[in-house]
Amino acid sequence: MTDSTSGSALAEQTPSAEAIPDALAYLLAGGLASFARLADDAAHAPDLATRVVLSRIAAGELANMDRLERHARDLGCPESDFAALVSDFHGQLSEFDDRAVPRDWWERCVKTYIGYGVVMDVQRELVSRVDEATSDVVVDGLADNGHADYVVATMLPVLEAEPQLAARLALWGRRVVGEALGVASRVVTQNPRLAQLAGVAAPGRRADPEDVATFLGRLSAEHTRRMGRLGLTA
Amino acid sequence: MTDSTSGSALAEQTPSAEAIPDALAYLLAGGLASFARLADDAAHAPDLATRVVLSRIAAGELANMDRLERHARDLGCPESDFAALVSDFHGQLSEFDDRAVPRDWWERCVKTYIGYGVVMDVQRELVSRVDEATSDVVVDGLADNGHADYVVATMLPVLEAEPQLAARLALWGRRVVGEALGVASRVVTQNPRLAQLAGVAAPGRRADPEDVATFLGRLSAEHTRRMGRLGLTA
């Protein structure tokens, strides 16, 4: 979607309707980015059992892709516009992978745990504001894919036994979440339609710094809860 | 499977029956290795459309995994023995990834095209010799996943327009298939049960060099046919 949606089915719908293709594109880009991150984690897994678990979780990230594309098409979003949106969001999300490069397996696990969590939180924020038909399409993709539980189950005993590692990873987590929230902030502020859908901008206006701060505050709270599950202070 | 299968359901079956868990483990390891190779290709794709296609093909490689594991369990193969088999085969298959490192996107495509083809050919060789119940379980995983057609469709016009690139990739293909056949040879000769199933060793004997050559000859013929689809001489 580069500009107007006049003449399409979107124009006849509610104000937030024109942001639906953007939201769908963000969901698809998030799935693709998570697939790549989890597949890369699988390739670096310390043992075959871990590789199998993470490969499966990675593959699951793409399960909802067809439905997202079809719904965008049904809404009248031209295929090339949708692909351009996905490409933009994917580029923004990939920045996260290039920053804060993990030095070992545990830093890698924590980075994916945090980054994946923030991507999912943004997805949930957006989906909570879409119409029911769209919500029906996307809700499967928001289901817990088991990654967080897997990380908590495998890391918690290690962290409890190794306070020095826990301290290092708590520090690492603060650095990683800074990058993740930076990416989330750019995602919802640089695209005007998504900014409006996310509730951080009034129609036709730039994102409001205070609303963005509130939005990021909610993501931070979720992050703090997630770090708590690992026994780490955010 | 470390040693005897006495007392298990396997011992009561046909001579080749004791090799079925090995064959299933090879299939599973092949799927995992192909997943990793295709996901890595997706991560290096020159554009998002290619990334999407390859990510999906990668994810499809794991679709049959549960059935393979369940069938091994149903045959009485202890879970830890099966995991050890998968781990062995996966280690052998991963050697292929570490050798003949591609220098650009096209070399990468050709490497996966060739390596994936050989892995699948070995799978088909093994599956053609298993019992019907096993064949029913594994046949879905042998279905064409679309990778070969995708590579041919995207590369053929490029190769036809760039004879120098075609010449370089033909040379590259010869190097890559040497590595792939080396891996295939080790896979079927180092495991006595698989060697017997593949028809390269008599019961209780080492692999016969002549039978191994015949086996590799069939894989070579398939490879030549595949290179022909790209307009390249093997």
Interface residues (C-beta under 8 A of the other chain):
Chain A: L32 F35 A36 A39 D40 A42 A43 L48 A49 R51 V52 S55 R56 A58 A59 G60 E61 L62 A63 M65 A83 V86 S87 H90
Chain B: L32 F35 A36 A39 D40 A42 A43 L48 A49 R51 V52 S55 R56 A58 A59 G60 E61 L62 A63 M65 A83 V86 S87 H90
